């Protein structure tokens, strides 16, 4: 299924602070979600306690999927149909201005609102778990054992529709006041990325097992899904 183009923003997804940075195009939203690795899930528990929990996720067409133990407070709350807010943020640079007031960051972020539902069909559940692994390290499911029936039954998988989502993006250099432009202060952008170290074996498989290319060549970026 191909993702749909994002409709007009809702009351909750409309960017009000610096609205020119808001973006409601599904292609932009999907690109951020596909590049990110961690989301933060905000919700209110049954006893009224607010919570924000970081977790892994993946996008499957028009939904985000998350998973974990059925004992998880977060998943139990989401399964009960509470309103949820999911945020993904990519930091691209530190923006250093001539004045401290105008210091900022270059970033790409997505906010999703909605209610999650459980994936109960075993085939869909297995496909979602595979997608979660592929989102983190593309190609990994070809090299590792998939979940067995016991593991599948002991894992709760939820999906959240992307019907109500928006992106917010800042790019470019600092924006200084005209009267500060002649100050003898360096200004510009300090790029920030994800540094990937050399893969370290757990030592249990022996020294003859080479590091596969899908591990050695991993870089942060959008997930490429084979047709």
C-alpha positions, 0 to 999 in steps of 0.5 A: 500500500502506498502512503497517502498525501497528508491532508490539511493539518488538524488542530493538534498538528498545526504548528503555531510557534514559527509556523513557517517551519511546519510541513504537512507533506507525507513524503517529508513526514515519512522521510523523517520517520524512516531515518529516525531510530528512537521515538518518544511516546507520551500518554496518560496512564489509567491512574492519571499519571503522565508518562513519556517513554522512549522506544524503538519503532518502525513505519509500515505504510500509513502506520507506526508500529511499536512492540514490547512485553504485554506487561509494559505499562506503556503498551497496556495503556496504549492498548486500552485506547488512550490518546497518544502523542509520538515524537521523532527528532533528528538533530542535524546541527548546532546553530551558533549566532553572534548573540546568545539569544539567536542560538538554535539547532537545525533539526527535523521532527515529526509529531503524531497524534492518535490511538493505537490498536493491537496487531493480532493476526499472527502473519501481520504481527510477524511481519511487523516484528521483522519490519522493526528489525529491518528499520534498525539494521536493514538486511538483518532479518536475512541473517538472524532467526526470526521469532518462534511461536512462543516469542510471538505470543509473548510480544505485544505489537501495536500500530498507530495511524499516521492520519494526524501527523506533522513535521517541523524543520529548521535548516540554514545559518543563524539569523542575527540582528542587523546591529550584531553583524559587525561583531567580531564573533564567529557564527555558523553551523556545527553539523551533528551526525551519528558516529558509527564505530567498528562492530564488536563481536560478542565472542561467542561465535568464534573468530572465524565468523566475519562481520556481515556487510549489513552490520559493517556498512550501517549508516544512519539514513532512510530505510530502503525497502526492496520491491 
